[in-house]
Amino acid sequence: MIDDNRQSLADLGALQTEAGVTREHDGVSAAPLREQQIDAQGRAYATGKRKNAIARVWIRPGSGKIVVNGRDQTEYFARPTLRLVINQPFDVAERRDQYDVIATVKGGGLSGQAGAVKHGISQALTRFEPALRPVVKHAGFLTRDPRVVERKKYGKAKARKSFQFSKR
């Protein structure tokens, strides 16, 4: 009985390899590779979003220079935590200082803009190197964070806060 199960599992594995289904053993399953999306200048483009911020991001091989809205990242994002957020996709993919990034960001505050640039870099990195997609996806950087500010309701001071109650 046990030998029959092993034989059927071996047959199933053989069928999967014939069909082109592959698996990695580090907990991240490998999907079929997508094709590289690069423009005429050798750049990969992606759009990143977070809260009300939208970032247009281009990456190309280089020395690791990151320019946001025409300014260096240290000048635009003065807080070290925001610069840390931007560099997370490169750290996870082990590609630190290998790509130059040019980003234009609109809307939102600095925190939302940093999240949008991070999302855009992640998307562009997977378009430039499709083999990195499972690693970046497993880290959760390809998913757009859907949380946005809740709208104000009528009869309320803010979205949920009520006006002060007065008995008389």
RAFEN-V608565 format. One record per backbone hydrogen bond with DSSP energy under -1.0 kcal/mol. CO is the residue of the C=O (numbers start at 1). NH is the residue of the N-H. If there is no record, write none. Layout:
# RAFEN-V608565
co=(CO/CO)
nh=(NH/NH)
This chain:
# RAFEN-V608565
co=(1/2/3/4/5/6/7/8/9/10/11/12/13/14/15/16/39/43/44/46/48/50/53/54/55/56/57/58/59/60/65/66/67/68/71/72/73/79/80/81/82/83/87/88/89/90/95/98/100/101/102/103/104/106/109/110/111/112/113/114/115/116/117/118/119/120/121/122/123/124/125/127/129/130/132/133/134/135/136/137/153/161/161)
nh=(5/6/7/8/9/10/11/12/13/14/15/16/17/18/19/21/42/39/59/57/55/53/50/106/48/104/46/102/44/100/101/73/103/71/68/76/77/83/84/85/86/87/91/92/93/95/98/62/60/67/58/69/56/54/113/114/115/116/117/118/119/120/121/122/123/124/125/126/127/128/129/37/132/133/136/137/138/139/141/140/156/157/158)
